[in-house]
Amino acid sequence: ISVVSSADWCRVYEEKKRIHVNVERNNSTEQREAIITVGVSRGNKSLLKDIFLVQTGGCWDLVDDLSVFWSSDVSESQKTIISNMIRNMVYVRGGMFVMGEDKDRHNVTLSDFYISKYELTQTEWNALMVVNNSHYKGSNLPVTNMTIEDVQIYLKNLYVACGREFGLPTEAQWEYAARGGEYSMGYLYSGGNESEKV
């Protein structure tokens, strides 16, 4: 296997029959392109394949002490919406807690994580997506009726827009945060042990 890049900002190499690509962040506002040529030979046969790589530009920024890299394709209104989303993230210190009910109770240990104070609004969804399948429409209403594929596309668009990875909270993260994280009083439910009183 041989591999060559046409651009110095895109480094490629082969190791143990795998191709590795290291791309430097584009700190300019201009789009740039590279061609990666891959060659494979076996016996007297060989194959060459060109892979075209396009990288958009952008700029660094700080949102509440969190560095973000805005894509050059992001509008000012999108920056405002995404910045507000980041400001609504809450730091949750990891720890151990008992998850589940009755005979399904088990210990779970979590690392530190961030979780939003609020559900994703339709304004936040519409800033990066074309289709909103929510039954009840309203800019500050939560997004509903989305498939997991829709959510994965949204998360990818969010990463491309600001250079930060986001994801859905796991069931354990959600339950731990809802119970108060490390400040929990060990209640079974959020605020108490009896579901009728919560």
Secondary structure, 3 states (H helix, E strand, C coil): CEEEECCCCEEEEEECCEEEEEECCCCCCCCEEEEEEEEEEECCEEEEEEEEEEECCEEEEEECCEEEEEECCCCHHHHHHHHHHHHCEEEECCEEEEECCHHHCEEEEECCEEEECCCCEHHHHHCCCCCCCCCCCCCCCECCCCCHHHHHHHHHHHHHHHCCCCCCCCHHHHHHHHCCHHHCCCCCECCECCHHHC
